[in-house]
Amino acid sequence: MNNFIEQNTSLEKCPALVLNADYRPLSYYPLSLWSWQDTVKSVFLDRVIIVSNYDRIIRSPSFNMQLPSVIALKDYIVPQTRPSFTRFNVFLRDKFSCQYCRSGEELTFDHLLPRSKGGETNWDNVVTACSACNVKKGGKLLKNSDMKLNQYPYRPSTEDLHKNGKNFPPNYLHKSWMDYLYWDVELEA
């Protein structure tokens, strides 16, 4: 039955998990996935190794092949050691929750030292805040706001962001991906 379902699934719902040459995902959040078209192109250009396949055959007039579900790059890509300062990365560092009330709704930035008082927009001065807490704190200093931070801001490493990303898996994880997604997590005895 599972083979029948996979054979009739839209190709757009059959991405490939992309692993670096060391067989670790390029990223956990967002999960490193390529469309079936990019995957097949990379196979033909000999840029990847097929690690696992879907139970699905794709056909053209000149060839048939099993559709790859996990691929590994032949050339190692050195991961960034210092992640870029982006809104998404701040939210990921703070685990998509307000650093005052822990809500996950209507998230935005809050500057601990407000910009109106010379505060900069950087890793050490910005935290994730829900709209309500951001309005409540306003342009005040934290010590004058009657609010408490759950975690002070810091510059995360790529490893920190990967670790946090594992807490937010995508809606769909193919069974062939599981051996590669969390392989560096310590197993329970």
Protein Blocks (a to p, Z undefined) as FASTA:
>chain_A
ZZmmmmmpcfklmccddddfkopafbfbdcddddfklmmmmmmnopaccfbdcdbddddf
kbccdddfbdcdfbdcdddfbdcddfklmmmmnoopafklopaghiadddfbafklopac
dfklcccddfklmmmnmmadfklnopacfbdcddddfklmmmmmmmmccfbdcfklmmmm
mmmpccdZZ
